[in-house]
Amino acid sequence: MTAIMTTDHPAWAEYGEGVCARAVRTSGGAWVVSWDATGLRMRCVSGTEDAKPVAVTTDPGVLPRTVPDELRTGLLALGPSQRLANPWLWDAITTAILRQVVQAAQARKLYRRWCASYGSSLDSSFGPLALAPTPGQVLALTDDDFAVVGAKFHRSVLRSAAEHYARYAVHWTGMNAAELADALTDVPRIGPWTAAAAATDFTGDFSIYPHDDLAVRTWAAKIAPSYSWPGKKDKTFGPKWTGMAGSDSTNLHTLTLSTLTWGSHAR
């Protein structure tokens, strides 16, 4: 059994040491997902169990020798981890949008206020857990509704995304990660970073994550401080990072997700 759950998504909330939970929506219903010392638990609380959430296991033990020794050793010490692929594309898009122009801690608080204020609530043994408002609910919000939760900046892109989702969701959900990331950039004010972050969250495939993201840079430098990493404004970080993984997209996924998980775990 893996000992670590990657809790990068802001819906995850902690309930004591080593215990966390969140609500998710699948195409069939709503689920409460939790993680503790016994592993991952999933319980359908409404709808049907036909579409079950999927957890992706990532093992840095498969990383190639092209990864610098210090970085590889640090990730091996982390060990295998699991991450829940977001089963609701709309939530993945919403989450990525709410991360625009704000720091990770602020985005987490904003997402939770957004869901608690305008989404739906599920009862659980952990207390009420909130799901994001649906596209229809988003389109019904007033300008003041966005402002009161701190989402005034995100108002136009959330509305535009909701309109596009209503038209293209069926098509989008059948795409692979790279295709989805490309398609999402057709939504006004969704750029490559937001599109890739949403596609990664939904598919669970971190090979298309924006690899020069500040979080990747930060944790890589902390894991391997003696390695000569490119500076903050140096555009060579992305190519260097993908080169470490070689031509296998699975290695790139593992390298990126394990590094981000190390950052969450270290904190």
Helices and strands as residue ranges (DSSP letters): E 4-5, E 13-14, E 20-25, E 29-36, E 39-47, E 54-58, G 60-62, H 69-78, E 81-85, H 89-98, H 104-118, E 120-122, E 129-131, H 135-139, H 143-148, H 155-172, H 177-184, H 192-203, G 206-208, H 214-223, H 237-245, H 249-266
